[in-house]
Amino acid sequence: MAIHSRTSDRVTVLTIDRTERRNALNHDALEELDDAIAAAVESSRALVITGEGGHFCAGADLTELEDVGFTDRLAEVLARLAQAPITTVAAISGSCMGLGMQLAVSCDLRVVTDDARFAVPVAKLGLMVNHWTLERVTRFWGEGAARHMVLTGTVLTADDAWRLGFSQVRGDLDAALELAARAADLAPMTQAGSKLGFDAHGGDHAEVARYEAAFAEAWSSDDLTEGRSAFRERRTPQFQGR
């Protein structure tokens, strides 16, 4: 098994374990990851993705990949991760390159250790990532840093990630788990609906309509009643997602 999953207190941790390749993913590992993400969405309120052995993910395993079919399947898996209705956290250490960067920008939040390194080295290989990836890298790093990595193959550091806002927390897996646990205690309908809003663009009426529907649902939910009651009673709310 290349992907290990464990769940505790409504938080699932998925660990990529291909340490012989610095956790680069091949076809089989990608399928395992997709299945694990789907299972986590069904059973958890938050998801953490990390890597074994000091590296997050060094990219795609180019020793096994020969055509664009892998990238098409990867796009589906990344979309599932990005569209997950729960809060997702990337716990990043060591190499976060190529496909690793794609996983990182598919998550909502990023926790980064001081030894983390980031790159999108497509120009060194003569290939390209899809437009969705370029758009996400640009949103989370800023256009200057995105062009720097993509066009020149530059490797950025944990300090760069913090300075440019790509990282929300500096720390290790424990820090990522603490962040995920905090999210797991909050109102799931609010989180799921807000994620729709973050990804809704003004020109896409269907995306905006989905956000507006989620907005209306949240304002008529039992969770809103519970949140107001807990506020008045000065207690911790117990949200049920309905």
N, C-alpha and C positions, 0 to 999 in steps of 0.2 A: 504493500500500500504506500502510495506516494503522498497521500493526504490523510492526516490524522485529525479526528474530530473529538472534542470533549465539551460537555455542557455542564455548567454549574450556575445556579442562581439566575437563570434566564439569559445567560451569556454563553454563546458558543464560540470556541476557539478552533480555528482551522489552521493546522500547521503543515506547511509544504516541507516534505522530507525527501529530498533528492540531493543530499549533501555532496555526493560525488560530482555533481554538476552545478554546485552552488545554487541548488534549488531551481535550476532552469526546468521549464515544463516541456514535456513531450505530449503526444496525443493521449496516451493512457492517463497521464496525470491530469490533463485538462478535463477529461471526462469525469474523473474522480472529483475534481474540484467543483464541477458543475453540479454533480449529484449532492455533494456536501453542502453547497450553498442553498440548494432547494430544500434540503432537510432542515437546515438551520432556520430558514424563514418560517417553516411550519412550527418549530418548537421553541423559538427563542425571541427575546425582545431586543437583543443586540448581538453583533457578530464581530469578532476580531480575526484578522488574517495575519499570520506571521510565518517566519521561516525557521527551520532547524539549523543548528550549527553556525550561527553567527551571520547568516545572510538571509535577506528577505527573498529575493528572486533575481537571478542574474539574467533572466530573459527567456527566450524560447531555446530549446535544445536543438541547435542547428545541425548537430550530427545526425539527427533523424528526420529533419524536415526538408522536403524537396519541392513543394509546390504551394500555391496560394490557398489550397483547401484548408490548411490549418488555420490561417488567418481568418477565413470565413467562419469557421467554428468558434474561434477565439472571440470574434465580435459578438456572437450570440451569448457566450458565457459572461463576457464583460457587461453586456446589457442587462443580464439577469442580476448581476451583482449591483450595478448602478441603480437599478429600478427596485431593488429589494425594499419593502416597506418598513424595514427596521433600520436602526442606526448601525453603520458599518465603520470599523476602525482598522486601518493598516498599521501594524506594529513593525516598524522598519529598522533593520540594522544591516550593516555591511552593504552588499551590492543590491541596488534597486535599479536595474537597467532594462531597457527595452520592454519586454512583456511585464517585468516587475513594475516598471513605471506605469504601464497600463492598468495593472491591478491597483496600484496606489491611487491613481486618479479616478478609479471606479468607486473607491470608498468615500464615505462622507468626511472622515477625519483621519489625520495622520499623526502618529507618535513616533519620534525619530531619535535614535541613539547618536552619540557623538561621532561614531565611526561610519555612519551611513554615507553612501555615495550614490549619486543619481545621474543617469544619462539616457539619451534616446539616440543610440549610435547607428541609425539607419543609413546615414551617408557613408559610413565605413563599410557597409555591406551591399550597397546598391539596391536596397529595397525601400519600401515606404510603409508607414502605418496608415490606417484609415483616417478619414477626416474627423470622425468622432473623437479619436485619440488626440489629434492635433488640437481640437477645440477644447478638450478637457485639460490638456497640459497647459494651454494658453490661459485658461480661466484660473487655474490653481497656482501657476508659477508667475503669470504675467507674460506678456508677449515678448518682451526683451529676452527674458531667460529662456523661454520656449524656443525662440529663433536661435539663440546661442547654442543650446544643446542639439537641436535638430540639424542646423546648417553647418556647424563646425565640429560636432562630436564632443564638445566640452563636457567634462565631468564636474558636476556641482557637489558641494559638500553639505553636511548637516547645518553648518553656519549659514550657508546660502538658503537652505530650506526654511530656516527660522526667520532670517532677515526678510525674505520675500513672501512669507505667509503661507508657504506650502505646508509647513508643519504647524500643528496647533499646540502640541505638547512636546517637550524634550524629555525623553526617558525611555525605559525599556518595556518589556511585555507587562510587567506589573503595573506600570503607569497606564498602559493601554487598557488593561483590565479594569482599573479604577475608573477610567473615563467611560468605558462601555457599561459598567455597573451603574454609573450615575445616569446614563441615558436609559437604561432598562427600567429605572424607577419612574420615569416620566410618562406622560400621556401618549400612548402609541398612535392614536388617530391623529393627534397634532403632529407627531413626527412624520408619519406617512404622508399626510396632506402637505406638510411644509416641504418635503422632498419633491413632491410634484411641482410645487411652486418654484423651487430653486431651478428646476430643469425646464420650466415653461418659458418659452420665448414669445415676445409680443406678437410676432407674425403668425404663430401657430395657434389657430383658434381652438383646435381639438385639445392641445395641452392646457391652454388657459381654461377651457370648459371643465376639464378634469379637476383642475385645482379649485375652481369655483364650486364644483359639486362636493369636493372634500371639505371645503370651507363651510358650506351649509350643513354638512353632516356633523362636523365637529361642534358647531354651535347648537345643535339639537341633540347632542349625545348625553348618555349617562355619565361619561367621564367629565363633562363640563359641570354637571350637577355635583359630582363627587369632589371636583377641584374646588368649587365654591364653598361646599360644606366644610371641607378640610381647612380651607383658609379661615373661615369664620370660627371654627372650633380649635384652631391652632394645633392641628395634628398633621401627620404625613398622609397624603392622599393615597388611596389604593385604586389605581386605574385598571380597568378591565378591557379597554379597547372596544367599547361599544357605546 
